[in-house]
């Protein structure tokens, strides 16, 4: 698999910028974060990572949907089995 060099450079530049800002914020706010603020920062980091994550390929989407269908089919069969044997799932 060949990397998109331009996309990699953009992502790496965004990471460096975020990392520098994060280091400044950590130094400035050392020991002063409330739990709510720490959670907000964590949520911001997760959102940042999601923006960098590439879209799954068509094959990956098909595989995931097939796995979900197998899972829900197994859950449905388990529920039916419980009903035929007098138990609830």
Secondary structure, 3 states (H helix, E strand, C coil): CCCCHHHHHHHHHHHHHHHHHHHHHHHHCCCCCCHHHHHHHHHHHHHHHHHHCCCCCHHHHHHHHHHHHHHHHHHHHHHHHHHHCCCCC
